[in-house]
Amino acid sequence: MTKPSITSGVPDELQRRLGVGDAVVIGLGSMIGAGIFAAMAPAAHAAGSGLLLGLALAAVVAYCNATSSARLAARYPASGGTYVYGRERLGAFWGYLAGWGFVVGKTASCAAMALTVGSYIWPGQAHAVAVAAVVALTVVNYVGVQKSAWLTRAIVTVVLAVLAAVVVAALTSGEADAERLDIGSDATFGGVLQAAGLLFFAFAGYARIATLGEEVRDPARTIPRAIPIALGITLVVYTVVAVAVLTVLDPRQLADATAPLSDAVRAAGADRLVPVVRVGAAVAALGSLLALILGVSRTTLAMARDRHLPHVLAAVHPRFKVPHRAELLVGVVVAVLAATADLRGAIGFSSFGVLAYYAIANASAWTLTPAEGRPVRIIPVVGLAGCLVLAFALPISSVISGAAVLAAGAAAYGLRRVFTARRGP
């Protein structure tokens, strides 16, 4: 079987429409929505007063992953992200395993974001609202990635405005007390590692930029610029919001909160902001869901091109220039999960799959030569080690289920190879 070119001559090529601003906004829409409204409470439960230490550790690993991914994306500007990088640098199996971990993990993450929308908009009908959100955003993605980028820009603007209001309300209230931060007083090393693994779920949005490699203009410059910009903005936002929340809620209160930012503005005496925060949370989750569906469908497209998934999914719509069959399949699967899944359980499972994905990205970046834009050697080393440590520091249920799914994917790959060899050319 002939492998498609990753730089030219690819059947059904996507159109390069996105600039640096569009790519940054798509990354922000994924990272900010997921992290602020979904991961803070479970991270506080794991680390207690070490929450900010966990955030810092997650940021270090994310920076290494972002740098490795940016260099690889500039070298291989095709849809698929680490699926492509692993295939080209380490071999077909590692590329496949990265793609499998990403598609499965991020499909679960899509369901988690959809359920977040439902729980904030209409708690009594969270699953029904989640399914409706998936259907609506699948349609948006279907009619063109440029429309998705514009919608994501609007969502990010709304979310940042809401977060700014929360920070101001918390820090200017009479209830704010810096002593509540008490960084690390009751934290354990294992708890900080687990919190970092859970918070990594929030930082992983920059992967959406790399998976759009075939749809950005001048990818060799655009992707390496967009990824660190999006990551840096997100880290600043996360840190400011976390500090503000911890000045009005102690770590135990934050760990027990089902809606941490709503509880924070209540504790600050700004009850009038609670409805605003609820709307902001729903909008943020919609932004994450939009970017996630976009990224998963592009990795599905890349794997279908190489026939690791049904080749029929490799089609690109002649008018809208999007992988429409892959997007429809992803939408259907996510809708089913959103109708049946548990919100909290999806976060750890998704983190395990994505950390495995980035471990392969860092291993791939290690093999780059200086002429190919290799990062400083310590970056992929720290990134690879950090991904493995954080993955196995997650809750044991997430480790077991994540490892089982990766093993199932590896077994499927092996069976396909055996079947192909027996069938012959």
Residue pairs with C-beta under 8 A, 6 or more apart in sequence:
1 307
3 306
4 10
4 11
4 305
4 306
6 76
6 77
6 78
6 84
6 88
7 76
7 77
7 78
10 78
10 214
10 305
11 305
11 314
12 314
12 315
12 316
13 214
13 316
14 79
14 145
14 214
14 215
14 316
14 321
14 322
14 323
15 215
15 321
16 214
16 215
16 216
16 217
16 219
17 145
17 146
17 215
17 217
18 26
18 145
18 146
18 149
18 212
18 215
18 216
18 217
18 222
19 216
19 217
19 222
20 222
20 225
20 226
20 229
21 153
22 146
22 149
22 153
22 216
23 209
23 212
23 216
23 222
23 223
23 226
23 230
24 209
24 226
24 229
24 230
24 233
25 149
25 152
25 153
25 156
26 148
26 149
26 152
26 208
26 209
26 212
26 291
26 294
27 205
27 206
27 208
27 209
27 226
27 227
27 230
27 231
27 234
27 291
28 152
28 156
28 205
28 230
28 233
28 234
29 152
29 155
29 156
29 205
29 287
29 288
29 290
29 291
30 204
30 205
30 206
30 208
30 287
30 288
30 291
30 292
30 295
31 202
31 203
31 204
31 205
31 206
31 230
31 231
31 234
31 288
32 156
32 159
32 160
32 163
32 205
32 234
32 237
32 284
32 287
32 288
33 113
33 155
33 159
33 283
33 284
33 285
33 286
33 287
33 288
33 289
34 109
34 113
34 201
34 202
34 204
34 205
34 285
34 288
35 199
35 201
35 202
35 203
35 234
35 238
36 159
36 163
36 202
36 237
36 238
36 241
36 261
36 284
37 116
37 260
37 261
37 281
37 284
37 285
38 112
38 113
38 116
38 201
38 202
38 285
38 343
38 347
39 198
39 199
39 201
39 202
39 347
40 51
40 199
40 242
40 245
40 254
40 260
41 254
41 255
41 256
41 257
41 258
41 260
42 198
42 255
42 344
42 347
42 348
43 51
43 54
43 55
43 195
43 198
43 199
44 51
44 195
44 251
44 254
44 255
44 260
45 255
45 256
46 54
46 191
46 192
46 194
46 195
46 198
47 53
47 54
47 187
47 188
47 191
47 192
47 194
47 195
47 251
48 186
48 187
48 191
48 251
48 252
48 255
49 181
49 182
49 183
49 184
49 185
49 186
49 187
49 251
50 183
50 184
50 186
50 187
50 188
50 191
50 192
50 195
51 195
51 242
51 246
51 251
51 254
52 181
52 183
52 239
52 242
52 243
52 246
53 183
53 184
53 187
53 192
53 195
54 191
54 192
54 193
54 194
54 195
54 196
54 198
54 199
55 195
55 196
55 199
55 238
55 239
55 242
57 192
57 193
57 196
57 386
57 390
58 195
58 196
58 197
58 199
58 200
58 202
58 203
58 390
59 203
59 235
59 238
60 382
60 386
61 196
61 200
61 382
61 383
61 386
61 387
61 390
62 200
62 203
62 204
62 206
62 231
62 235
63 228
63 231
64 362
64 379
64 380
64 382
64 383
64 386
65 206
65 358
65 361
65 362
65 383
65 387
66 206
66 227
66 228
66 231
67 227
67 228
67 365
67 375
67 379
67 383
68 358
68 361
68 362
68 364
68 365
68 375
68 379
68 380
68 383
69 81
69 82
69 85
69 206
69 207
69 210
69 227
69 358
69 361
69 365
70 210
70 223
70 224
70 227
70 228
71 224
71 365
71 368
71 372
71 373
71 374
71 375
72 82
72 85
72 89
72 210
72 361
72 364
72 365
72 368
73 81
73 85
73 209
73 210
73 213
73 219
73 223
73 224
73 227
74 219
74 220
74 221
74 223
74 224
74 373
75 220
75 368
75 372
75 373
76 84
76 85
76 88
76 213
77 213
77 214
77 216
77 219
77 220
77 223
78 84
78 213
78 214
78 302
79 211
79 212
79 213
79 214
79 215
79 298
79 299
79 301
79 302
79 323
80 99
80 211
80 213
80 298
80 299
80 301
80 302
80 303
81 98
81 102
81 207
81 210
81 211
81 213
81 295
81 298
81 299
81 302
81 357
81 361
82 95
82 98
82 99
82 102
82 207
82 210
82 357
82 358
82 360
82 361
82 364
83 95
83 96
83 98
83 99
83 102
83 299
83 302
83 303
84 95
84 213
84 302
85 95
85 98
85 360
85 361
85 364
85 365
86 94
86 95
86 96
86 97
86 98
86 99
86 360
86 361
86 363
86 364
87 94
87 95
87 96
87 306
88 95
88 364
89 363
89 364
89 365
89 367
89 368
90 360
90 363
90 364
90 367
92 306
93 410
93 413
94 360
94 363
94 364
95 360
96 303
96 308
96 409
96 413
97 356
97 360
97 406
97 409
97 410
97 413
98 356
98 357
98 360
98 361
99 299
99 302
99 303
99 308
100 303
100 406
100 409
100 410
100 413
101 353
101 354
101 356
101 357
101 360
101 405
101 406
101 409
102 207
102 295
102 296
102 299
102 353
102 354
102 357
103 296
103 299
103 300
103 303
104 353
104 405
104 409
105 349
105 350
105 351
105 352
105 353
105 354
105 356
105 357
105 402
106 207
106 292
106 295
106 296
106 350
106 353
106 354
107 296
107 330
107 333
107 334
107 337
108 337
108 341
108 346
108 349
108 350
108 353
109 201
109 288
109 292
109 346
109 347
109 350
109 354
110 134
110 289
110 292
110 293
110 296
110 330
110 334
110 337
110 338
111 130
111 334
111 337
111 338
111 341
111 346
112 341
112 343
112 346
112 347
112 350
113 285
113 286
113 288
113 289
113 292
114 130
114 131
114 133
114 134
114 285
114 289
114 334
114 338
115 126
115 127
115 130
115 338
115 341
115 343
115 346
116 281
116 282
116 285
116 343
117 129
117 130
117 133
117 282
117 285
117 286
117 289
118 125
118 126
118 127
118 128
118 129
118 130
118 133
118 338
119 126
119 343
120 259
120 278
120 279
120 281
120 282
120 285
121 129
121 278
121 282
122 128
122 129
127 338
127 339
127 340
128 339
130 338
130 339
131 335
131 338
131 339
133 286
133 289
133 338
134 289
134 293
134 331
134 334
134 335
134 338
135 331
135 335
137 286
137 289
137 290
137 293
138 293
138 327
138 328
138 330
138 331
140 147
140 148
140 151
140 290
141 148
141 290
141 293
141 294
141 297
141 322
141 327
142 317
142 320
142 322
142 324
142 327
142 328
143 320
143 322
144 320
144 321
144 322
145 212
145 215
145 294
145 321
145 322
148 290
148 291
148 294
151 290
152 287
152 290
152 291
155 283
155 284
155 286
155 287
155 290
156 287
158 280
158 283
159 280
159 283
159 284
159 287
160 237
161 280
162 276
162 277
162 279
162 280
162 283
162 284
163 237
163 241
163 261
163 280
165 273
165 276
166 241
166 244
166 245
166 261
166 264
166 265
166 273
166 277
167 240
167 241
167 244
169 264
169 265
169 268
169 270
169 273
170 176
170 244
170 245
170 247
170 248
170 264
170 265
170 267
170 268
171 244
171 247
173 248
173 268
173 269
173 270
174 269
175 248
175 267
175 268
175 269
176 247
176 248
176 268
177 247
177 248
178 247
180 246
180 247
180 248
180 249
180 250
180 251
181 243
181 246
181 247
182 250
182 251
186 251
190 393
193 389
193 390
193 393
194 393
194 394
194 395
196 390
196 393
197 348
197 351
197 355
197 390
197 391
197 393
197 394
198 347
198 348
198 351
198 394
199 238
200 351
200 354
200 355
200 390
201 347
201 350
201 351
201 354
202 234
202 238
203 231
203 234
203 235
204 351
204 354
204 358
205 230
205 234
205 288
205 291
206 227
206 230
206 231
207 295
207 354
207 357
207 358
208 291
208 292
208 294
208 295
209 216
209 223
209 226
209 227
209 230
210 223
210 227
211 294
211 295
211 298
211 299
212 294
212 295
212 298
213 219
213 223
214 298
215 298
216 222
216 223
216 226
241 261
244 264
245 254
245 260
245 261
245 264
246 254
248 264
248 267
248 268
249 257
249 260
249 263
249 264
249 267
253 263
253 267
254 260
254 263
257 263
259 277
259 278
259 281
261 277
261 280
261 281
262 274
262 277
262 278
262 281
265 271
265 273
265 274
265 277
266 274
293 327
293 330
293 331
293 334
296 330
297 322
297 323
297 326
297 327
297 330
298 323
298 326
300 309
300 313
300 323
300 326
300 329
300 330
301 313
301 314
301 316
301 323
301 326
303 309
304 310
304 311
304 312
304 313
304 314
304 326
305 311
305 314
308 413
308 416
312 325
313 323
313 325
313 326
313 329
314 323
314 325
314 326
315 323
315 324
315 325
316 322
316 323
316 324
317 323
317 324
345 397
345 398
348 394
348 395
348 397
348 398
348 402
349 398
349 401
349 402
349 405
351 390
351 391
351 394
351 398
352 391
352 394
352 398
352 399
352 401
352 402
352 403
353 402
353 405
353 406
355 387
355 388
355 390
355 391
356 387
356 391
356 402
356 406
358 383
358 387
359 383
359 384
359 387
359 388
359 391
361 383
362 379
362 380
362 381
362 383
362 384
362 387
363 380
363 384
365 374
365 375
365 379
365 380
365 383
366 377
366 380
366 381
366 384
368 374
368 375
391 399
391 402
392 399
394 402
